[in-house]
Amino acid sequence: MNAPRQPTYQEQIAQWRTDRMRQQVQNRVEELKYDYAETTRERDQAIAENRMDDAEVADNYAQDLENEYRQYYPPQPPQMDQRLQRWHAANKDYVDRLIARHGNEKASAYLNMIDQKLTAPRNTYEPARGGLGLQRYSPDYFERGQDLLELYSEGATGERYTANDTLTAGEAAKVSGVSPESYNRSAQVLNQQGRYSWQQGKK
């Protein structure tokens, strides 16, 4: 059995430097936390005593500390729900075309508007002003979302949501994170209630 390879001198120095840098960062972060707690306490005390000049100085320093902390620990973007990730994967062509035409920000704003329409509470008195009251990322959320995209995407964005972008029942079940049997049961209930757009007449 071969003995494990010993690190070279250069590798030992590189590891030592890495460890030393990590320790320095940890020490500095502890200092930042302490200074930030003291500074925000002083700022809040100055505000309470109406010493606004002192409060402004303290708050500026607090912001400097926040910025330095973010250099060591940048904020992490929130993780996308796995069911939504699967929907994006299944509809990649459509999403890519939407982004290519309008850019990330506007494409996201349009899809968020669809999401709001799907999840906002129903308005019994003025249905056009309310949403569909669906649970986010449920089977009927994706089904009705697909209906809305088929109806409105081309007019609103110039990008048609085509048949190639639509999900089969099995794919929709997978996207929703439920079994095909559960998805089909939900679909049957929606059908019995006449809630599909094609049952209501697509305008």
C-alpha positions, 0 to 999 in steps of 0.5 A: 500500500502506497503511503499518502503523498506529502504536500510540497513546501509550496503547497504547505505555504499556500495552505498556511496563507489560506488558513491565515487569511481565513482567520483574518477574515473571521477576526475582522467579521467579529470586529464588524459585528461589534462595531455595528452593534455599537454604532447602531445603538449610538445612532438610535440614541442620537435619534431618540435625543433629537441629535440628528447630526450625530445620528447621520454620522453614525448611520453613515458609518453603519452603512460603511460597516454593512458594505464591508460585511457584504464583501465577505458574505455577499447576499445569496439569491433565494432558491427557486422552488423546484416545481418552478425550476421544472416548469422553466426547464419544460418551457425553456424555449418560450422563456428564452424568447421572452427574455431575448425580446424584452430582457430579464427584468421585463420578462420576469415582470410579465411572468410575475403578473401572471403569477399574481393573477393566479394566486390573488384572492378572488373578487366576487363582486368584480371578478376582473379585478380579482385573481383565481385564488390558486395555491402557488405551484399546485397542479391547477396553478400550472394548468391555469397559468398555461391557459393564461399564457396561451390567451394573453402572451402574444398580445402582451409580449409579442411572444406566442405561447405555442403548443410546443411549450405546453405540458403534458399531464405527466409533465405537469404532474412532475412540475407540480411535484405530485403523482400523475394519479393525484394530478389527474384527480385534480384535473378531473375536479377542475373539469367537473367545475368547468374551470378550464378556459376552453370550457368558458370560451377563449376570447 
